[in-house]
Amino acid sequence: MNDTNKADVLLGLQWGDEGKGKIVDVLTPHYKMVARFQGGPNAGHTLVFEDKKYILHTIPSGIFHKGCLNVVGNGVVLDPFIINKELDQLNIPDEELQESLFVCGKAHLILPSHRLMDAAIENKKGKLKIGSTLKGIGPAYTDKVARTGLRLSDTATPEFDEKYDRLKQEHLRIAKDLGYDLRELVLDGLPFDDYEKAWFSGLERLKALPRIQSEVFVNEALDKGARVLAEGAQGTLLDIDFGSYPYVTSSNTITAGACVGLGVAPSRIGEVFGVFKAYCTRVGSGPFPTEILDADGDRLRDEGHEYGSTTGRPRRCGWLDLPALKYAVMINGVSRLIMTKADVLNSMEKIRVCVAYKVDGESHDVVPLSAGQQDMEPIYEELRGWNRPLDDIHTFEALPQELLDYVAVIEDFVKVPVDIISVGADRKEILIRKGAGILQRLSVV
Ligand code: IMP
């Protein structure tokens, strides 16, 4: 047994959409196993290579690398309809999937009626709605915690049909009580009954994938010395406990989530790679102190193609928020930082970065405790932009001085090094700092 071998974690430090998919894709060749530990089809991890774009919702981003074992852990919620569509898009033969994609029997199912509940609950909230992706995430986790949910392993029991029907009837009853008209419901372009049929055929495909207990599978791989990367979804500021509650998702998106969502002890976590965008975005409702509501915000949205990969919704855009980043680094124990989408700021003459907030006339350089409720006015430092394209730059060290200065301000504030900067959507548009710790970890010096 190799008990010094530890799993690394990669996760988002903002409100999701930090570009994690691309970074996992770049790191995967150095790992034997990539494991998702929370969330579900609310995620949309975009990978671009060979001029093609792929969006993964539930399947780990290691799926395109031959020999990589991809694990969907117990903490994930599974929608068979969406997984089926995702598998079709991958175009990987089923025999290959048998050797590369492993799903934990303890993972909970998102029923078609969970999606109905999501819509009914959001609808009822009116102006206070969360801005959910409406993929049934909240209701599926609610049933998990209420001990009324269905796990993938339940599908093998004779009582499955009965349990499914009982839960569905309960959901339909609640939705009706909430005044939701079922006849109006269309899920992914299909009326409820058709969607449910397609869901069940997706379930057959999901059942045919190799079934594991993620805690045993991952720990045994670690014992044998395999390199394991846990891939987070959404972002730290959407965490159910530490995000801006109630405008959050329903899972723990932080490093600790990797422990409970895979069954790995905290002492077996190694490096924590924190991914953040060079600016901020948020999709859905909730506080966003550095949001830019003028033309600069529109410019960031256009240049950064800031539209949801799962829902297509325009993302709210804003300046980098350093106190929030520092908070996320603390909660996750981040050891290395990875900055993405630096190129989106290429045409900005001035770049602002939030270094504190003014709350009730007082300045705070940490996120105020009741951040969900208060009006916070950001206090900015203004930096000179690099104001030039980065296409001709092939090393981290050759980046324009203004961009290196920006990195230095970030590092000075959060006290963790930025090892990697991503400067475009393609796998190849990535700059790793010379001698960076991440290179030693990956043994590629
Ligand atoms: P839910 O997880 O679909 O219930 O959505 C709850 C909140 O999290 C909403 O504001 C969503 O927009 C946001 N959200 C959920 N998943 C993602 C993601 O993968 N990226 C960005 N935002 C997300």
Boltz pocket constraint, residues with backbone or C-beta under 6 A from the ligand:
constraints:
  - pocket:
      binder: B
      contacts: [[A, 15], [A, 16], [A, 17], [A, 42], [A, 43], [A, 44], [A, 130], [A, 131], [A, 132], [A, 133], [A, 134], [A, 135], [A, 136], [A, 137], [A, 138], [A, 233], [A, 234], [A, 238], [A, 247], [A, 248], [A, 249], [A, 250], [A, 283], [A, 284], [A, 285]]
      max_distance: 6.0
